[in-house]
């Protein structure tokens, strides 16, 4: 199963987002 989550980082006025895709089937 592949889970996709949106991680948020950066400052309050200048936030940025990046998508993290993790495959839970791999150890």
mmCIF entry with sequence, helices, sheets and N, C-alpha, C, O atoms, coordinates in Angstrom:
data_MODEL
# 
_entry.id   MODEL 
# 
_entity.id                         1 
_entity.type                       polymer 
_entity.pdbx_number_of_molecules   1 
# 
_entity_poly.entity_id                      1 
_entity_poly.type                           'polypeptide(L)' 
_entity_poly.nstd_linkage                   no 
_entity_poly.nstd_monomer                   no 
_entity_poly.pdbx_seq_one_letter_code       
;(UNK)(UNK)(UNK)(UNK)(UNK)(UNK)(UNK)(UNK)(UNK)(UNK)(UNK)(UNK)(UNK)(UNK)(UNK)(UNK)
(UNK)(UNK)(UNK)(UNK)(UNK)(UNK)(UNK)(UNK)(UNK)(UNK)(UNK)
;
_entity_poly.pdbx_seq_one_letter_code_can   XXXXXXXXXXXXXXXXXXXXXXXXXXX 
_entity_poly.pdbx_strand_id                 A 
# 
loop_
_entity_poly_seq.entity_id 
_entity_poly_seq.num 
_entity_poly_seq.mon_id 
_entity_poly_seq.hetero 
1 1  UNK n 
1 2  UNK n 
1 3  UNK n 
1 4  UNK n 
1 5  UNK n 
1 6  UNK n 
1 7  UNK n 
1 8  UNK n 
1 9  UNK n 
1 10 UNK n 
1 11 UNK n 
1 12 UNK n 
1 13 UNK n 
1 14 UNK n 
1 15 UNK n 
1 16 UNK n 
1 17 UNK n 
1 18 UNK n 
1 19 UNK n 
1 20 UNK n 
1 21 UNK n 
1 22 UNK n 
1 23 UNK n 
1 24 UNK n 
1 25 UNK n 
1 26 UNK n 
1 27 UNK n 
# 
_struct_asym.id          A 
_struct_asym.entity_id   1 
# 
_struct_sheet.id               AA1 
_struct_sheet.type             ? 
_struct_sheet.number_strands   2 
_struct_sheet.details          ? 
# 
_struct_sheet_order.sheet_id     AA1 
_struct_sheet_order.range_id_1   1 
_struct_sheet_order.range_id_2   2 
_struct_sheet_order.offset       ? 
_struct_sheet_order.sense        anti-parallel 
# 
loop_
_struct_sheet_range.sheet_id 
_struct_sheet_range.id 
_struct_sheet_range.beg_label_comp_id 
_struct_sheet_range.beg_label_asym_id 
_struct_sheet_range.beg_label_seq_id 
_struct_sheet_range.pdbx_beg_PDB_ins_code 
_struct_sheet_range.end_label_comp_id 
_struct_sheet_range.end_label_asym_id 
_struct_sheet_range.end_label_seq_id 
_struct_sheet_range.pdbx_end_PDB_ins_code 
_struct_sheet_range.beg_auth_comp_id 
_struct_sheet_range.beg_auth_asym_id 
_struct_sheet_range.beg_auth_seq_id 
_struct_sheet_range.end_auth_comp_id 
_struct_sheet_range.end_auth_asym_id 
_struct_sheet_range.end_auth_seq_id 
AA1 1 UNK A 2  ? UNK A 10 ? UNK A 2  UNK A 10 
AA1 2 UNK A 15 ? UNK A 23 ? UNK A 15 UNK A 23 
# 
loop_
_atom_site.group_PDB 
_atom_site.id 
_atom_site.type_symbol 
_atom_site.label_atom_id 
_atom_site.label_alt_id 
_atom_site.label_comp_id 
_atom_site.label_asym_id 
_atom_site.label_entity_id 
_atom_site.label_seq_id 
_atom_site.pdbx_PDB_ins_code 
_atom_site.Cartn_x 
_atom_site.Cartn_y 
_atom_site.Cartn_z 
_atom_site.occupancy 
_atom_site.B_iso_or_equiv 
_atom_site.pdbx_formal_charge 
_atom_site.auth_seq_id 
_atom_site.auth_comp_id 
_atom_site.auth_asym_id 
_atom_site.auth_atom_id 
_atom_site.pdbx_PDB_model_num 
ATOM 1   N N  . UNK A 1 1  ? 0.840  -1.200 0.000  1.00 0.00 ? 1  UNK A N  1 
ATOM 2   C CA . UNK A 1 1  ? 0.000  0.000  0.000  1.00 0.00 ? 1  UNK A CA 1 
ATOM 3   C C  . UNK A 1 1  ? 0.876  1.251  0.000  1.00 0.00 ? 1  UNK A C  1 
ATOM 4   O O  . UNK A 1 1  ? 1.844  1.343  0.754  1.00 0.00 ? 1  UNK A O  1 
ATOM 5   N N  . UNK A 1 2  ? 0.529  2.199  -0.843 1.00 0.00 ? 2  UNK A N  1 
ATOM 6   C CA . UNK A 1 2  ? 1.299  3.433  -0.935 1.00 0.00 ? 2  UNK A CA 1 
ATOM 7   C C  . UNK A 1 2  ? 0.506  4.571  -0.306 1.00 0.00 ? 2  UNK A C  1 
ATOM 8   O O  . UNK A 1 2  ? -0.641 4.828  -0.669 1.00 0.00 ? 2  UNK A O  1 
ATOM 9   N N  . UNK A 1 3  ? 1.139  5.238  0.638  1.00 0.00 ? 3  UNK A N  1 
ATOM 10  C CA . UNK A 1 3  ? 0.468  6.351  1.301  1.00 0.00 ? 3  UNK A CA 1 
ATOM 11  C C  . UNK A 1 3  ? 1.098  7.666  0.859  1.00 0.00 ? 3  UNK A C  1 
ATOM 12  O O  . UNK A 1 3  ? 2.320  7.803  0.797  1.00 0.00 ? 3  UNK A O  1 
ATOM 13  N N  . UNK A 1 4  ? 0.234  8.627  0.555  1.00 0.00 ? 4  UNK A N  1 
ATOM 14  C CA . UNK A 1 4  ? 0.714  9.937  0.127  1.00 0.00 ? 4  UNK A CA 1 
ATOM 15  C C  . UNK A 1 4  ? 0.275  10.979 1.146  1.00 0.00 ? 4  UNK A C  1 
ATOM 16  O O  . UNK A 1 4  ? -0.910 11.102 1.454  1.00 0.00 ? 4  UNK A O  1 
ATOM 17  N N  . UNK A 1 5  ? 1.240  11.723 1.663  1.00 0.00 ? 5  UNK A N  1 
ATOM 18  C CA . UNK A 1 5  ? 0.899  12.761 2.619  1.00 0.00 ? 5  UNK A CA 1 
ATOM 19  C C  . UNK A 1 5  ? 1.564  14.073 2.223  1.00 0.00 ? 5  UNK A C  1 
ATOM 20  O O  . UNK A 1 5  ? 2.600  14.096 1.559  1.00 0.00 ? 5  UNK A O  1 
ATOM 21  N N  . UNK A 1 6  ? 0.934  15.160 2.650  1.00 0.00 ? 6  UNK A N  1 
ATOM 22  C CA . UNK A 1 6  ? 1.445  16.477 2.303  1.00 0.00 ? 6  UNK A CA 1 
ATOM 23  C C  . UNK A 1 6  ? 2.117  17.080 3.528  1.00 0.00 ? 6  UNK A C  1 
ATOM 24  O O  . UNK A 1 6  ? 1.467  17.368 4.533  1.00 0.00 ? 6  UNK A O  1 
ATOM 25  N N  . UNK A 1 7  ? 3.421  17.265 3.427  1.00 0.00 ? 7  UNK A N  1 
ATOM 26  C CA . UNK A 1 7  ? 4.179  17.807 4.551  1.00 0.00 ? 7  UNK A CA 1 
ATOM 27  C C  . UNK A 1 7  ? 4.350  19.308 4.366  1.00 0.00 ? 7  UNK A C  1 
ATOM 28  O O  . UNK A 1 7  ? 4.584  19.792 3.258  1.00 0.00 ? 7  UNK A O  1 
ATOM 29  N N  . UNK A 1 8  ? 4.228  20.038 5.479  1.00 0.00 ? 8  UNK A N  1 
ATOM 30  C CA . UNK A 1 8  ? 4.336  21.490 5.421  1.00 0.00 ? 8  UNK A CA 1 
ATOM 31  C C  . UNK A 1 8  ? 5.585  21.940 6.155  1.00 0.00 ? 8  UNK A C  1 
ATOM 32  O O  . UNK A 1 8  ? 5.915  21.434 7.228  1.00 0.00 ? 8  UNK A O  1 
ATOM 33  N N  . UNK A 1 9  ? 6.268  22.896 5.559  1.00 0.00 ? 9  UNK A N  1 
ATOM 34  C CA . UNK A 1 9  ? 7.468  23.410 6.199  1.00 0.00 ? 9  UNK A CA 1 
ATOM 35  C C  . UNK A 1 9  ? 7.647  24.870 5.874  1.00 0.00 ? 9  UNK A C  1 
ATOM 36  O O  . UNK A 1 9  ? 6.892  25.441 5.086  1.00 0.00 ? 9  UNK A O  1 
ATOM 37  N N  . UNK A 1 10 ? 8.660  25.481 6.488  1.00 0.00 ? 10 UNK A N  1 
ATOM 38  C CA . UNK A 1 10 ? 8.944  26.879 6.200  1.00 0.00 ? 10 UNK A CA 1 
ATOM 39  C C  . UNK A 1 10 ? 8.395  27.805 7.271  1.00 0.00 ? 10 UNK A C  1 
ATOM 40  O O  . UNK A 1 10 ? 7.996  27.372 8.352  1.00 0.00 ? 10 UNK A O  1 
ATOM 41  N N  . UNK A 1 11 ? 8.384  29.074 6.946  1.00 0.00 ? 11 UNK A N  1 
ATOM 42  C CA . UNK A 1 11 ? 7.921  30.076 7.897  1.00 0.00 ? 11 UNK A CA 1 
ATOM 43  C C  . UNK A 1 11 ? 6.407  30.259 7.782  1.00 0.00 ? 11 UNK A C  1 
ATOM 44  O O  . UNK A 1 11 ? 5.762  29.698 6.896  1.00 0.00 ? 11 UNK A O  1 
ATOM 45  N N  . UNK A 1 12 ? 5.860  31.055 8.695  1.00 0.00 ? 12 UNK A N  1 
ATOM 46  C CA . UNK A 1 12 ? 4.410  31.270 8.683  1.00 0.00 ? 12 UNK A CA 1 
ATOM 47  C C  . UNK A 1 12 ? 3.986  32.097 7.470  1.00 0.00 ? 12 UNK A C  1 
ATOM 48  O O  . UNK A 1 12 ? 2.944  31.846 6.865  1.00 0.00 ? 12 UNK A O  1 
ATOM 49  N N  . UNK A 1 13 ? 4.803  33.076 7.131  1.00 0.00 ? 13 UNK A N  1 
ATOM 50  C CA . UNK A 1 13 ? 4.440  33.942 6.004  1.00 0.00 ? 13 UNK A CA 1 
ATOM 51  C C  . UNK A 1 13 ? 4.821  33.324 4.667  1.00 0.00 ? 13 UNK A C  1 
ATOM 52  O O  . UNK A 1 13 ? 4.234  33.631 3.629  1.00 0.00 ? 13 UNK A O  1 
ATOM 53  N N  . UNK A 1 14 ? 5.822  32.445 4.717  1.00 0.00 ? 14 UNK A N  1 
ATOM 54  C CA . UNK A 1 14 ? 6.247  31.798 3.465  1.00 0.00 ? 14 UNK A CA 1 
ATOM 55  C C  . UNK A 1 14 ? 6.336  30.290 3.651  1.00 0.00 ? 14 UNK A C  1 
ATOM 56  O O  . UNK A 1 14 ? 7.429  29.729 3.724  1.00 0.00 ? 14 UNK A O  1 
ATOM 57  N N  . UNK A 1 15 ? 5.190  29.645 3.727  1.00 0.00 ? 15 UNK A N  1 
ATOM 58  C CA . UNK A 1 15 ? 5.199  28.188 3.871  1.00 0.00 ? 15 UNK A CA 1 
ATOM 59  C C  . UNK A 1 15 ? 5.440  27.508 2.528  1.00 0.00 ? 15 UNK A C  1 
ATOM 60  O O  . UNK A 1 15 ? 5.195  28.085 1.469  1.00 0.00 ? 15 UNK A O  1 
ATOM 61  N N  . UNK A 1 16 ? 5.923  26.276 2.595  1.00 0.00 ? 16 UNK A N  1 
ATOM 62  C CA . UNK A 1 16 ? 6.051  25.503 1.373  1.00 0.00 ? 16 UNK A CA 1 
ATOM 63  C C  . UNK A 1 16 ? 5.591  24.080 1.654  1.00 0.00 ? 16 UNK A C  1 
ATOM 64  O O  . UNK A 1 16 ? 5.662  23.599 2.785  1.00 0.00 ? 16 UNK A O  1 
ATOM 65  N N  . UNK A 1 17 ? 5.129  23.429 0.627  1.00 0.00 ? 17 UNK A N  1 
ATOM 66  C CA . UNK A 1 17 ? 4.587  22.085 0.778  1.00 0.00 ? 17 UNK A CA 1 
ATOM 67  C C  . UNK A 1 17 ? 5.355  21.117 -0.117 1.00 0.00 ? 17 UNK A C  1 
ATOM 68  O O  . UNK A 1 17 ? 5.787  21.463 -1.216 1.00 0.00 ? 17 UNK A O  1 
ATOM 69  N N  . UNK A 1 18 ? 5.508  19.910 0.383  1.00 0.00 ? 18 UNK A N  1 
ATOM 70  C CA . UNK A 1 18 ? 6.105  18.877 -0.458 1.00 0.00 ? 18 UNK A CA 1 
ATOM 71  C C  . UNK A 1 18 ? 5.411  17.557 -0.173 1.00 0.00 ? 18 UNK A C  1 
ATOM 72  O O  . UNK A 1 18 ? 5.097  17.238 0.973  1.00 0.00 ? 18 UNK A O  1 
ATOM 73  N N  . UNK A 1 19 ? 5.178  16.800 -1.227 1.00 0.00 ? 19 UNK A N  1 
ATOM 74  C CA . UNK A 1 19 ? 4.449  15.540 -1.111 1.00 0.00 ? 19 UNK A CA 1 
ATOM 75  C C  . UNK A 1 19 ? 5.416  14.417 -0.784 1.00 0.00 ? 19 UNK A C  1 
ATOM 76  O O  . UNK A 1 19 ? 6.446  14.252 -1.438 1.00 0.00 ? 19 UNK A O  1 
ATOM 77  N N  . UNK A 1 20 ? 5.069  13.646 0.239  1.00 0.00 ? 20 UNK A N  1 
ATOM 78  C CA . UNK A 1 20 ? 5.894  12.503 0.613  1.00 0.00 ? 20 UNK A CA 1 
ATOM 79  C C  . UNK A 1 20 ? 5.134  11.216 0.302  1.00 0.00 ? 20 UNK A C  1 
ATOM 80  O O  . UNK A 1 20 ? 4.056  10.965 0.841  1.00 0.00 ? 20 UNK A O  1 
ATOM 81  N N  . UNK A 1 21 ? 5.717  10.412 -0.576 1.00 0.00 ? 21 UNK A N  1 
ATOM 82  C CA . UNK A 1 21 ? 5.096  9.146  -0.935 1.00 0.00 ? 21 UNK A CA 1 
ATOM 83  C C  . UNK A 1 21 ? 5.890  8.009  -0.310 1.00 0.00 ? 21 UNK A C  1 
ATOM 84  O O  . UNK A 1 21 ? 7.086  7.858  -0.563 1.00 0.00 ? 21 UNK A O  1 
ATOM 85  N N  . UNK A 1 22 ? 5.215  7.216  0.505  1.00 0.00 ? 22 UNK A N  1 
ATOM 86  C CA . UNK A 1 22 ? 5.900  6.116  1.177  1.00 0.00 ? 22 UNK A CA 1 
ATOM 87  C C  . UNK A 1 22 ? 5.220  4.793  0.842  1.00 0.00 ? 22 UNK A C  1 
ATOM 88  O O  . UNK A 1 22 ? 3.995  4.678  0.883  1.00 0.00 ? 22 UNK A O  1 
ATOM 89  N N  . UNK A 1 23 ? 6.029  3.810  0.513  1.00 0.00 ? 23 UNK A N  1 
ATOM 90  C CA . UNK A 1 23 ? 5.505  2.486  0.211  1.00 0.00 ? 23 UNK A CA 1 
ATOM 91  C C  . UNK A 1 23 ? 5.635  1.617  1.459  1.00 0.00 ? 23 UNK A C  1 
ATOM 92  O O  . UNK A 1 23 ? 6.736  1.238  1.858  1.00 0.00 ? 23 UNK A O  1 
ATOM 93  N N  . UNK A 1 24 ? 4.488  1.310  2.067  1.00 0.00 ? 24 UNK A N  1 
ATOM 94  C CA . UNK A 1 24 ? 4.513  0.575  3.329  1.00 0.00 ? 24 UNK A CA 1 
ATOM 95  C C  . UNK A 1 24 ? 4.815  -0.909 3.114  1.00 0.00 ? 24 UNK A C  1 
ATOM 96  O O  . UNK A 1 24 ? 5.076  -1.631 4.076  1.00 0.00 ? 24 UNK A O  1 
ATOM 97  N N  . UNK A 1 25 ? 4.782  -1.367 1.864  1.00 0.00 ? 25 UNK A N  1 
ATOM 98  C CA . UNK A 1 25 ? 5.056  -2.780 1.598  1.00 0.00 ? 25 UNK A CA 1 
ATOM 99  C C  . UNK A 1 25 ? 6.548  -3.084 1.710  1.00 0.00 ? 25 UNK A C  1 
ATOM 100 O O  . UNK A 1 25 ? 6.948  -4.229 1.918  1.00 0.00 ? 25 UNK A O  1 
ATOM 101 N N  . UNK A 1 26 ? 7.363  -2.036 1.569  1.00 0.00 ? 26 UNK A N  1 
ATOM 102 C CA . UNK A 1 26 ? 8.803  -2.234 1.721  1.00 0.00 ? 26 UNK A CA 1 
ATOM 103 C C  . UNK A 1 26 ? 9.177  -2.172 3.198  1.00 0.00 ? 26 UNK A C  1 
ATOM 104 O O  . UNK A 1 26 ? 8.557  -1.434 3.964  1.00 0.00 ? 26 UNK A O  1 
ATOM 105 N N  . UNK A 1 27 ? 10.184 -2.939 3.600  1.00 0.00 ? 27 UNK A N  1 
ATOM 106 C CA . UNK A 1 27 ? 10.607 -2.944 5.003  1.00 0.00 ? 27 UNK A CA 1 
ATOM 107 C C  . UNK A 1 27 ? 11.260 -1.627 5.417  1.00 0.00 ? 27 UNK A C  1 
ATOM 108 O O  . UNK A 1 27 ? 11.669 -1.476 6.568  1.00 0.00 ? 27 UNK A O  1 
# 
